[in-house]
Amino acid sequence: MWPNLRIGVDVGGTNTDGVILDPSRSSEENRGILAWHKARTTGNPSEGINSTITAMFSKGYINPAHVASVTIGTTHFINAVVEMDHARLAKVAVIRLCGPFSKGVDPGIDWPAKLRNLICAYHCRVSGGVEVDGSPIADVEEEEIKKQCQIIKTKGIKSIVINGVFSPVDMVAQQEEHAAKVVRGLYPDADIVMSKDVANLGFLERENAAILNASILPFARRTIRSFQQAIVQLGLRCPVFLTQNDGTILLASAAARLPIRTFSSGPTNSMRGAAFLTQNKLKEAIMVVDIGGTTTDVGLLLANGFPRQAAAFSEVAGVRTNFSYPDVKNSVGYNIQERALVFGGSVPTTTDYTVLGYPEVNIGDRKLVIGLELESGILEFQAKVAEMLENIIDTMKTSASDIPVLLVGGGAVIAPGALKGASKVIKPEWAGVANAIGAATARVSGIIDTIENTEGKTTAQILDEISDRATERAVANGALRETVQIVEMDSIPLQYIANKSRFIVKAIGNFDFSKTSITTETIVKENVEDEMKEFSRVEKPELNHYVSSDKAPDIKRLDVATYKPKVVNREWIISEIDLDWITIGCYILGTGGGGSPYSHMLRLREIMRRGGVVRVISPDDLKDSDLVACGGGKGSPTVTIEKLPGDEMMESQNELYEYMKVKPNAVIALEIGGGNGLQGMILGASTNMDLPTVDGDWMGRAYPVAWQTTPVVFQKEPAFLPSTICDGNGHTMLVTKAKNELMVERTFRAALSQLGSYVACAKGPVTGANTKKWVVEHTISLSWRIGRAVALSRSINDIDNVAEAIIGEVGGADSAKVLFRGKIVGVDRFLKLGHVYGEVIIEALTETDGQKETLKVPFKNENILAVKVEASGTETLLASVPDLICVIDSQNGEAIGTPEYRYGLLVFVLGIVASERWTSTPRGIEIGGPQGFGMDEKYIPLGTFKKPRSVIDEYVS
């Protein structure tokens, strides 16, 4: 008999579950399940795996020779990171191939200090990196690599990450591969992780994931080798797999190189098991609730049988990453075995009520809860369980419609048979071991995430080509070719980059067992015990590389309501707390555009932690003769997530003022919205231009083009000449004469594609007198107040009312209003003249007369209109530019940028009245209103503008 049985084992925090099934019998009533077993998780996972499989062999009278594979799901690797266990985490060195870029944003800069000091031991920046189109920023210099490799080797660091700018699209130069070959030649004992093997676009997030992966490698090898040995000891001659975060599998030898891909496989296994138990008969999305002994996880199983993946970024132990990760909400039972009464603890827990109310549940010692006062509260407990499940299900739904809910996990019995928002509640047989079933039935994937030239080809043609590449990758990963199918496709146009789009395609197939056996699968090398002992001999990390670790305030313990900013002699000295709130506010004021301010915040925070001082002044305090500098970034947000800034912002200012032979007295942000909202303070910092930053900007929001500024409203002649752009890689462009600011903008935009699609821009200075006439006043103060409102709502667990809190800070009900609440149910994007146009559709959470209203928000980088569509089809314009239309995440109060719009996000849409600098003249409406975007709608003010309150005026000492 050809081996055809599959074993799945899931090692959870409380239980180790196992199942043996015959896939050829999956349509039978028993789903082909021949045996299953549930046992307490042991300290040594290999022992638990061994005993679980042995027990199943006995129950099902299984012949080991008939087993085709063993697939294991484990939380051991992520637990090592979460627990910050130095015995399981290696120290890591990072080599960045970045040329002149990524200065001031060191590896691990945004990590929890303890974890950073435990892992991040050394880093360096060397020549290398490519542009978004694959052309080199700089070539790799082998001598540089060799020099740094020798330093790393001397320090005794054996885990090395190589991270190159835009490495995921580097198909020609293959710089990471080149650098890895050089390192391997000099340091053959080192573990080398290329970032492109770990994650996709997003320089910092990919680097974070690669560092975690490198740190866990020795422990992963030891653990996976113990898994393999356990299988051999059982007499099994089959390959061993580990489950990945996306519901697919890796050979054990591959998982030993990329253990980070298994970090969240537990919830994924449960969802894949749920798909198997329903035989995918429900041809729609299913909400899966996995009620385990330690946690309850809720995820959305898509119609394709795989879990919905999280948005662009996920956090692992406080570290921001961008590798594939399931979108799961969970509740954690902390120290459940120590605290629960059934385990001899002293605190009544959910586990105790479950054991008491459901005799069939075998957890702990039931006698310890019988006869206690808990019995009178069982009904209340059951109602509370229902309420909690309904709330978390509602947050995960992608529309207001009821959705099937499938309950799995050992604790599924505690859930009621009906739940609000559920079209049906399903508790399938074998639900208690769904996670092990998911492991046993997992498949193989191949993913292509690339940027392609769209000139001369349709999107459909390119997707077909990339689908073929994804199929080949799945086959290379072990899939049986005839079973491979494409399950996900997406295309995203790139702003300001001619004929370029990002394409993401995922292929899935069954594993080809004819190719692999225990004799061909690599057994992980044996010297791992010696490697683990060497950790204690590695030098401690050089803390001067990570100044952040010592100077971070404890924001979690901050009393938001009583905090006061520092204002001395009418100068506001920015603190980290101020910066945190300003950053939140800037992205909200970006109205969907401007790019995320996150990386800029990190850079400015590091400047401050290294002693830099940031001062903000009121525009009212400017002298008429003062010169006010201005700077900001120009180009594609896609580039800014990879090519982190170098010195280009300061270079552009230096070039400009060297040409002009004058010195400015202050600096102002070009726009307060998005990442540029922080650029004024970065430039003004004492370590850069050492100038006060004006509390204001030239837009009061974000706009897609630089001529949509208030100086252009009030002066037809060019207001910002001369102007300079620098790409940070040795190229500068200076415009000294033009008919108007529109021509300056067109000139700079034409150069963008040749300069890496992102540049720093220095605008010519404006006098203090004109600044006071033209500035949108107190917008840094406004950002601060918006951010504080969000922080306060979080601190008092009142995020449901965050919209009202923001409205209170921007002028009250006459100046702002909630335009809509709902979920994103549709997003359409296309590229036109370098800008990403599109429309997001938001569906109401509640019905009106039995039907649901929707809101349409067209955008051109930023949101332009808000149009309510009633069930009858009648459309009503609720708001338009220049008023601000902000789409905000209802679950945390953070802004959602237009590139981040995706199906299922729960949002509210806030309208804020624009500054009178835009609305007081017909020219302001013409430039900043619908007409400025080529639309015919007439601007109707949302309300009455109220000038933001100055932080300086309120808190001056």
N, C-alpha and C positions, 0 to 999 in steps of 0.2 A: 504493500500500500504506500502510495506517495504521501509524504508528510503534508497534512492539510489542516491540522488543529492550531489554533492561535491562543496563546496565553497572554492575558493582560493583568498587570499588577499595579495598583496605585498606592503609594506609600504616603499617607496623609499625616496630619499632625496628631490625630487621635487613633485612627484605625489604618490597617493595611488590608486592602481589599484585593481579591483575586478572582479571576474567571477563566474558564477554558471553554472555547466555543468552536464550532465547526461552521465556517462561513457558508458552506454549500447547503446547510440546513437552516439558514436564517429565515426562510419563509414559513417554517414549521411553527407550530404553536409555542414551542419552547425556545424559539429564536435560535436554535442550534446550540443553546447553552448546556454543556454537559456536566459542569460542576462549578461551584462558586464557594468562596470562603471569606469570612471577615474575622480579623484578629486585631488585638491591640498592637500599635506600632511599638517596636522595640528600639533600644538605643543603637543597636547595630542593624542597619536596614537590610544587609545581606542575609542575616539570620531570619528576619521576618519574612523576607521573600522566599527563602528556602522552606521555612515551615509552612507558609501559605500554599506554595505549589505542592509540597508533599501531602498536605491535607487534601488538596483537590484531587491529586492522583489517587488517593485512597478512596475518596467518595465516588469518583467517576470511573474507577478501574481503567485509568488511562495508560496506554503504552507510550513511554517517552519517545519511542522511535517515530510516532505519528505526529509529533509536535513540529510545526513549521517555523514558529517564531515565538519569542518572548518579548513583550513590550512593557516597559516600566515607566510609570509617571512618578516623579519625586519632587519634593519641595526642599531637599537637602541643600541645594546650591543657593537658592534665594535666602534660605534661613541663615546661611553663613554670613551673607551680606547684611541682612536685617539685624542679626545679633552682634555684628561687628566683632566677630571672633578672630583674633589675631592668629590663632593656631590653624585656621583654615583659609586665611587670606594672605597672599603673597604681596610684597611691595612691588610697585610698577614704575618703570621709566617710560616717558613719552617722547618720541621724536616726531616733531611736526614738520612736514614738508609744506612750508607756507610762504617762503620768501619773506617779503617785508610786511606781511599781514599777520593778524591775530595778536597784536601787541596789547598788553594790559589786560588780557583775558586768559589767565593761565589755566592749565588743566586742573580740574577739581575746584575751580573757583567758586562754584555754587553748591558744593557738597556740604553736608553736615561736617563740622570741623573735626569731630572725632574720627569719622570714616576717612576723610581726606588725609589726615595725619597718619592714619594706619596704612593707607595704600599708596598715596601719591608721593613717591620718594625723590623723583628727579624729572626734569623736563628740559627740552631745548627746542629752538627754532632753527631750521636749516633751509637751504635753498631748495625750491621745488614748488609743487602745486600747479594746477591747471585752471584755466578760465572755464566758464560755463559751456563754451563751445569745444572744449578739449584742448585748445592751444595752450602752450606752457606759460605760466607766470614766470617760471624760471626752471632751468634744468637741475636735476639732482647732481650735486657735487660729491663724488665718492669720498674724497679726502675729508670733507666735513663729517660725513657719516662715520668714517673710521675713527676720527678724533672723538666724537661723542660716544661711540661704542666702547672705546677704551675707558672713558670716564665711568660709564655705566658698569662695565665689568669690574673696575677697581672698587666700586662701591658695593659689589656683591649682589647687585640686583639682577635677577634672572628672568623677569617677566617684562617684555618690552612691547609697547604699542607704537605702531607707525601710522600716522594720520596725515593724509594729504588733502589739500584743498580740492574739492570737487573730485575726489578719487573715485566715487561710484560711477562717474561718467568718463573716467580716464581709460579708454580702450586702446589707445595708440602707444603713448609713452610708457604706460604702466609703471608709474613712478614708485608706488608702494611696493610692488614686486621687486623692482630694481634695488630699492633701499633694503628690503628684507634679505635679498641675496647677499648684499655687502655685509650686513650684520651677521648673517648666518656663517659666512666665511671666516669672520673674526671671532665669533662667539657661538660655537656650535651647540653648547649646552643651554643656550637661552631659549625661552618660549617667546616666539614672535607672533604677534597678532596684528594683522592688517585690518584697519578699520573698515575697509570696503567689504570684508567678509562678514562683518557683524551687523551693520545697519546701513541705511541709505542717506539721502541728502539731509543735511543739518549737522554742521561741523562739530559744534560743542556736544550735541546730544549723541552723535555717532561716536565721538571720542570717549564720552562717559561710558557708553555701553561697551566699547572695546577695552577700557581700563578695567571695568568690573569683570569682563570675560577673562582678561589676562590674569587678574588677581586670583580668580577661583580655579585656574587651570590645574595646579598641582593637586589640590583637594579633589577636583572633579576626576582626575585620572585615578586617584586612589579609590574613590567611591565607585566609579564605573568598573574598574578592575574587580572590585569585590562583587559587583553584580554579576560580571561575567564568570567569575570563579564559582559563585553559587549555582549558576546554571550548569556549569561543567560537572560540579559535584553531584548534581541530580541525574547525570547521565544523558543530558540533553545535547544533541549535536545540531543546534540551530542558531541562527543569528539572534543577537540581542539588540533591541532598539530602545531609544528613549523618546518620549513624546515631546513635541515642541509646543510653543505658545499658541500657534495658529491651528492646532488640531491635526498636524501631520507628524511624521516620525523621522528620526535620525538614527543611522547605525551607531552603535555604542562608541565605535572608534571616532566617528565624526562628532558625536556629542562631547567626547573628551576634549575636542579642539574648540567647540563652540557651546559650552555649557549654559551660557546666558540664554540660549534659545529655549531652554527648558524651564525658565524661571516661573512662568505662570501656567504650566501645563495642567495643573490640577483642575481648575474650573473648566478649562477647555475639554479635558477628558470627559467631564460630566456632561457637557453639552453634546459632544460627539456620541457618547453613550446613549443620550436621550434620542438623538437622531436615529440610531440603530434600533432602539426599542420601539419606536413608532414606525420603523421601516420607511421613514420619510413620506408617510402617507398624507401628512398634513402639508399641502403644497403652499405653505405660507410661513411667515416668521413665527417662531414659537418662543415664548419666554420660559427659560429653564431656571428653576430654583433648586439649588443644591444645598440641602440642610444637613450639614455634617456635624461631627462631634465637637469641632472647635470653631468653625466658621459657617456662615450662610452666604453663599455666592449666588448672585442673580445676573444672568447674561441673556443676550438675545441670539437665538439660533436662527440664522437666515434660511431662506428657502433652499439655498444650495447645500444645506447640511453642515455648514461651517459657522463658527461664532463670528458675530460682528466684531471687527477690530477697533481698538481705541483710536482716538483722534491722533493728530500728528505726533504728540508727545505724551509719554507716560512717566510716572515717577516710580522708582524702585529704591526703597529705603531712603527717600529724600533726594535721590539722584535723578535728574531729568534725562530721559533717554528717548530714542526714536526707533527702537527695533520693534518688530511685529509683536503685538500684545493684545489679548482679548479685552473687550470693553466690559468689565465686570464690576458690579457694586458688591461690597461684602460687609458683613458685620463680624467682628472677631470676639471670641470668648477668651479673654486674656486670663491666663493662669486658671483655666477651668478646672483642671484636676486638683489644684490646691484649694480652690475656693468653694466649689460645689459641695452641698451637704452629702450627696451620694458618694463622694470621694473622701468623706471625713472632714470636710471643710466647715466653715462657720457662716457662709453667706448664701442665702437662697438664690439660685440661678435658674435660667430657662431649663437647663438640664434637669434640675430637681423637679420642676413642675411637669416636665415631659415624662419622667420616670414614674411619678406619682399618678398622673392622669392616664397613662397608657401602659398597662402591665406588660404588654408584649415587647416593650422597649427594654433591651438588656444593656443598661449602662450603669456601672457602679453597683452600689448596694442599696436596693430598694427599701430594705428594712430601716434604713437611716432616715427616711422621710415619712414613713407611715406613722400616723398618730400625731403629727405636728399640725400647727395652725395653717399650714400651706393648703390643706384640703379645702378649706373654705374659699380659697382664692383661685381655684382651678378654672372656673368659668371666666373670671376676669382675665386670667392669664391667656386662655384661649382667644378671647376677644382681642387682647393686646397683640397676640401673634398675628391674627388676621389683619389688624390695622397696620402693623409694621410691614407685613408682606405686601399689602395693597399699596402702601406708600412707595416702597422701593420698586415695585413693578411699574407703577405709574411713571416714575422718573426714567425708566428704561424703555418705555414704549415709544414707538416712532409715529404714532398717530393717536387720535382720541378714540379710535375704534377699539372694541374689546379684542383681546388676543388670546389664543390658547396658552394655558400655563401648565407646564409639565413639572411635577415635583419628583426630585430624586434625592439620593443621599439617605443615610441611616436615620435621620431625623424627620424624614418626609411625613411620617405618621402624625406629627403634631399639627400639621397644617389642615385647615378646614377643607371640606369638599367643594366649597364655592367661595370665590373671591370677587370683590368688586373690580371691574375692569377686565375680568377674565371671561372669555366666551365659553370656556370649559376648563375644568381642572382635571388633569390626568395624573394618576398615580400608577404607572405601569408595574407589572411584576418584574422583579429583579432591579427595581429602582434603587435599592440600597447599595448595589455594586455597579451603578451606571458608570462611575469613573473608571473602574477596571475594564468594563465593556468598551468604553471609549478608547482606552489604551490598546486593547486587543484589535480593534477595527480601524485604527488610524491608518492614513494613507501617506503617500509621498508627494511633495510639492516641488515646484520650480517657479521662482519669482524673478521677473525682470522689471527693474525700476530704472528708467533711462531717460535722457534728454535727446531728442531726435530732430533732425532738420525736416521741416514739413513742406519745403519748397518743391513743387512739382508732383506731390503725392497727396492723396486725400487722407483724412484721418483714418478712415476705414482700411485703406491699403496699408498704412503704417501699423495699425493694430493687428492686422493679419500677419505681417512680418514678425512683429514682436511676439505674437502668440506662438508662432513656429519656434522662436528662440526659447520661449518659456517651456514649451513642450520638450524641446531637446534638453533643457536644463533638468526638467523633472526626470527624464529618462536617464540622464547622467547621474542623478541622485538615487537611481534604483527603481524607477517606476516601469511597469510593463507598458510598452508603447501603446498597445491597442486599448488600454483602459484610460489613457490620459484625456482629460477634458479641461477646457478653460472655464474657470469659475468666477474670476474677477477681471474687469478691464476698466481703466480710467485714463483720461487724457486731460491735462491741465495746461492751458496756454501760459507762456511766460511773458510778463510785462516788460516792455521796452527791448525785447530781444527778437530780432527779425526772424521769422520762419522757424521758431523753436518752440517745442512743447514737451512737457514731461509726460511720459507714458508709464503706466504701471499695469502689468499683466501677471496673473497667477494661474498656473496649471496644476492640476491634481490628478494622481493616478494610483492604482494599486501597486504594491511592491512586487517585483519580479523575484520570487523565491528561488527560481532556477539558477540565479546568478550567485547566490551567497549561502554559505553554510558556516558553521563554527570553525571549519578548517580554513576558509578563505577570509573570514572576518578577523581583523587585527585585534589581538589581545593587548590591552594597554600595557606599556612597559612596566617593569617590576621595581625600579629604584625609587618609587614615590615616597617610601618611608624616609629615606635619607634626605630627599628634597624637603620634606616637611620639617625635619630637624634643623635645616639650614636657615629657616626663617629668623630664628633668634639671633643669628650672627650677622644679619644684614644691618647696615647703619640705619639709625633713625632718620626720618625725613628731615631735610634742611628747612626749618621753619621760615627762614628768610625768603624762600620761594613761595611761601603760602602765608603771607602776612595776615590774610583774612581771618585765619584761625583764632587770632588773639583779640581782635577788636570788634567782633560782631556783637551788637546789642541783643539782649534777650527780648525780641519783639513779642514772643508769645505771652510774656508776663506783663506786657505794657498795659497800663490803664489808658485806653484810647480816649476816653471821655475827658480825662484831666490833663492829658499831654499838652504842653505848650512849646511852640517852636522858639528858637533863640533869635531874637532880633535886637541888635545893638547898634545905636547911632543910626537908625533907619537902614541898617544892613541886615538882611536875613541870612544867617549862617546855616546852610543846609546840613541836616543830620541824616543818618541812614534811615531813620523812621520817616522823615520828610520825603526822602528819595523814594522809598517804597510806595508811599501814598501818591506822590506825583506821577510815578510810573503807571500806576493803575489808572489815574485820571487821564494821562496823556493818551493811552490806548482807547479809552472810551470816547474822548474828544476827537479821535482819528476817524470816527464815523465809518469804520470798516477798512480804512486805508492807512497809509503812512508806515506800514510795516510794524512788526512787534518791537517795542522798546526794550525787550528783555536783555539782549546782549549789550546794548548801550548802558542799561542800568548796571549791569555787572562791571563794565569798564569804569563808570563813574564811581561806583561803590568802592572799587579797588583803589582808585585815585585817592578817595577820602580816607581809606584805611591805611594808606601809605603816607598820610600826613597832609594831603592836599586839602585846601580850603575852597569852598564854593560859596560865593556871595551873591545875593539877589537884591536888587534895588527897585524902588518904584519908578516908573517913567516920570512921575511928577517931580522927582528929584534931579532929573537931568538938566544940565545947563543948555541954553539954546545953541551955544557954540560947540558942544560936545559932538564927537563923531561916534556913531553906533555901528559897530561891525555886525555882520550877519553871516551865518554859515549853516550848511545842512547837506544831507546826502541826496543824490539824484540817481534814480535807476530802479532796477528790479529787486523786489523783496526776496526773490529766490536766490539772488546772488548774495544778499546780506546774510542769509542763514549759513552760507558756506565760507565766503571770503570775509572774515571778520576784519574790522578796521586795523590799519597800521597807523602811519603818520600822515595820511593824506589830508585829513581835516586841517591840521596845523600847516602842512605844506601849502595848501591853497591860500590860507590866510597870509603866510609869510611871503609867498610870491606876489600876492596882491599889494601888500603894503610896502614891499620893497620897490615895486613899480611906482606906487603913488607917492612914496617918500613922506608919508604921514603916519601918525600913530593914533589908533582909536582910543576912546575913553571908556567904552562899555561894549557889550555884545548882546545880541538878541537872537532868539530862535527864529528861523524862517517860518516854521509852522509848529503849533503846540501839539498837533495830533500825531500819534504814532512815535516812531523812533526819533524823528527830528525834534520832537519836543524836548529831548534831553541834550541836544547838541549844543545849545547856547551855554548850558552850564558846564559841559565838558570843555568847550573852548575857553570859557572864562575861568576855569579852575586855576588855582595859584601855580600849579605845575605846568600849565600851558600858557595862555595869554595873560593870566593874572589880572583879569578885568571883572568888574561886577556884571552880572547878567540882568538884563532888564526884565521885570515882571510883566511880560507881554509877548506878542508875536505879530506876524504880518497876515495871519489868516483867522485865528481864533478856532481852528479846527485843522483838518488836512484837506488839501485839494490835490488833484492829479498833476497839475502843472504849475510852475513857479510864477507865471504871469497872473495867476488868479490870487493876487495879493492886494492888500489895501493900499499900498503906495501907488499901484497901477490904477486903482479906482480914482484917486485924487490927483494924479499927475499923468498926463498922456505921454510926455516925454519920458525916456528911460530913467528910472529912479535909482537903478543899482549899478550903473556903469562907473568904472570898469568892473568886470566880473571875471572870475577865474575858476577853472575846474582842474582837478588833479586826480589821477587814477591810483596814486600810491606806488606805482611801479616805474616811475621815471618819466611820466608824460604829463605835460601841463599845457593848458589852452587858455589864452587870455583874449577877451573881447573888450575892445576899448571904445567902439563906436557902433551904433545901430539905430535904426529909426524908432524902434519901440521894444518893449520887453518881450513881446511875442516873438520877434525875430531872434532875440538873444536865446530864448527858450528853444526855438527850432534849431538854432545852430548847435547848441549843446546836445540836444537830443540826437542830432545826426551823428555826432561823434561818439555817442554812448556805445554803440555796437562794436566799435573799434577799440574801445578802452575797457573791455571787460564787463560792459553793461551796468556798471555802477561807478560813480565818481563822487568826490567831495567837491562842493561848490562854495566859493567865497563871494558873496555879494558885496558890491561897493557900498561904502558907509553912507548912512543917512544922518543928517544933523539932528541934534537934540530937539531943536524947534520942530522939525518935520516929524520926528518920532512921536512927539507928544500929540501932533495933529492926526497921525495916521495909525498909530498902534492900536491893536485890540488889547485893551488893558487888563492887567491882573490875571492873565491866563495860567501862569504858574500857580498863583494862589487858587484859582478855580480847580486846577488839576489836583492840588493838595486837598482841597475840601471834598472833592468827589471821592478821592482815594480814602480819605478819612471816613467818609460815610460808609463806604464798603467795608473798611476794617472794623468799624464800630458794629455794623450789622453782623459781621462774622463773630466778633468777640462776645456778643450777647445772644448768639444763636438765633438771629432774627433775619436770616437771609431772605425769607419770603417777602419782607418789606423793604428790601434794599432799594427798589425803584423809588419808593416814596422818600427814602432817606436822601437819595441823590437829588431828587426834585427839590427838597428843602434847601440843599446847598447851592443850587444854581438859580435861585430866585423865587422859588415857590410855584404854586399852581398856575400863576399867570404867565410864567416864563418857561415852563416845561410840563410835559404830560406823558403818561404811558399811552402809546398809540395802539399797542396790541400785545397780547400774550399768547404763546402757542409753541408749536414745534415745527422745526424746519422739515418740510416734506418734499422739497424739490429745489435743485440748484442747476442753473444753466450758465455756462461761461463760453465766451469766444473772444478772440484777439482782434483788435482793430487799431491800426496806427500806433502800435506799441502798448496800448492800454488794454487791460482785461475788462471787457464789458460782460454784463450778465444780469441775472435776475434770481432772487431767492424767494421761494414761496413758503409762507408760514401759515400753518393751520391752527385755528382756535382750539383751545383745550376743551371748551364747553360748546354745547349746541344752542342755537337760537331757533325756536320753533321747529325743533327736530332736525335742523340742518346746521352745518358748520360754515362759518365765515373764514376767509383767508385774507392774508395781506401779501401784496406783491411789493418787493423792494428792488427796483432796477439799480444797478451800480456801474460806475466807471472807475475802477479802483476803489472809490468811496461811494457810499450810498447816496442816491440822487433823489428818489421819490419814495413815498409810502402811500400805497393805494389799497384801500380796503375793498374786497370783492365779496358782496353778499351772496347768499345761496342762490338768489334769483339771477345772479350775474351782474347786477348793478354795481358800478365802480364809483368809489368816492375818494378823491384826493385828500389825504389826511395831513400831509406835510411834504415840503420840497426844499431843496437847497435854495438859498444859503442857510436855512435852518438846519440844525444838526439832527441826523437820523442815526441813532446808535442802536445796534443789535447787541444785546448783553446776555450772557449766560445766566439763566435763572438760578442755577445751583451754586454759583460762587460769586456772582456780581462782577465778573471780569468781562471785558470787551471781547467780542468775536470778530476777527478781521475777515474781509471777504474771501481771502484764500482758505480760511478755516471753516467756511460754511459747509456743513454736511448734513445729510439726511438724519433726522432723529434728535438733533440738539434741541433742548428745551430752552426757550429764550423769551425775553420781553424786549419790545422795541420802544425806545425812549426818544421823544422829540424835544429838542432844546432850541429856544429862540436865538437866532444869530445876532451878533453884535450890530449895533446901529451903524458901525463903519461900513457894513455891507448894505444895510436896508434903507439908509437915509437918502440915497441918491439913485436916480434911474441907472446911472453907469454901474453902480455897485450891484444892482439886481441883474443887469445885462451880463456882467462878467462872472458873478458868483451864483446866479440863479439858474433855473432850468435852461434858459437860452444859451448860457455858457457851456452847456452840455449837448447842444443841438436839439433841445426838446421844446415843444410848443406850449407846455403847461404854463399857466400864469401863476406867479408866486403870490401866495396868500399867507400872510404872517401867521405863525402858529399861536402867537400871543404877544406879550409886551416884554421887550428886552429890559433886563435889570443888570446893571454893571456889577461884575463880581466884586465881592468884598476883598480888600487887600489884606493879606496876612500881616504885612509890615505895619499898616495902620492900626490893626487890631492888637498886635502883640508887642509893639515897640516899647522898650523899657525907658 
